[in-house]
Amino acid sequence: MRDRVKQLSRIFREQGVEPATRIDLNSANRAELLRFLRRFRSSYDVVSVKCANSNVATVACRDRRVDVIFFDPINPRVRFNHSLANVLRGAFELNLSSILMSKNNDLVLSRMAKEASIARQHGTNMVLSSGCASPSMVRSPSQVASVALMLGLSADQSRLGLTEVPFSLIERNMFRRSNEYVEEGVRVVMPRAG
């Protein structure tokens, strides 16, 4: 898979498009998540974690290698709550595929609206996406923003979640993977010529 990602990235670059790669990690437990983070962090621009249980959610929120967390709104075992919002270092993702694929839209919408409210109360960065797994599920930014408004986000919050927050994550991680980056807060500065 890594070779395929590199090949596709090269093709995009040759056409003048700078790709940003993302991996969605779905771990059953804490140890597996930590192993995946060690293995994949350096290979992808954005690392997101699907929080399947409270142990995985807690580790994902605290670990600085995780950029985005998201929850399955029909999973009753774990939910985004105030204690997770307090320790979250990355961004919280709301994706439309949860609504589109659900048989119980009212329950999913209610839960996502509550989670969005918690994120807003804590000033958490939010990423909005279609969460698509196939071309037929791709949605336009205006469609995603419309659903975000339904979930209680303002037009400004929707715009930030579609543009500035995702771009800042990608920018930060591309810098982390550059030769200038040493560690958090430390970078290599080249002397000026002349």
Phi, psi and omega in degrees: 000319180301319179296321179295318178298316179298318180297314179295320178299319179297318179298316179297316181299320178298334180267006177086014179250125179271107182281153172239122183267146181226144173235137176255115180266134178233096186255146179277335183207175183300312183298318180295319178298314180298322178295316178297320180296317177299320185284321191251344186306315185285349184263349186231150180283326179228128176246121178240154182232128172275118185275100184272339177208172187292327178295314178296318181299317181296315179295316182297322180290324184274336187278125183289348177283347180266126181269321187221139172241150174213158184236150172274114185294349177261003177273111184283349186282337183212141179220155174287124184226181184297321181292324176290321178298326180294329184254357184295124179263337182261215180242157179257129183256135170248121179237144185290335183302329178301320181284316184295325184270352185277145174272341181243078185299323181298315180297315181296314179298318180297314181294316180295323178295320179294316179295321177296322178296317178298315179299318179296317181300327183263003180065030181287137173295135179240140175246131178253134179210165176282337180062029189288146176246357179209158181302329182290343180265357179296135179236151181286160177303323180292325177293317179296317180297323179298317179293321178300321177297321177297331181275000176102003177280150176281168178299323178295315180296322178296315180299314179299319181292338179265336187237286191295316182295309178298319180295323180292324176298314181295315180301313181299317183285329175293323175295318179301329181271358181277171180288340181286334186281131176251302175199177182307119179086358181234129178222157178276127179247123181275137180294148179285141179282146174102000000 
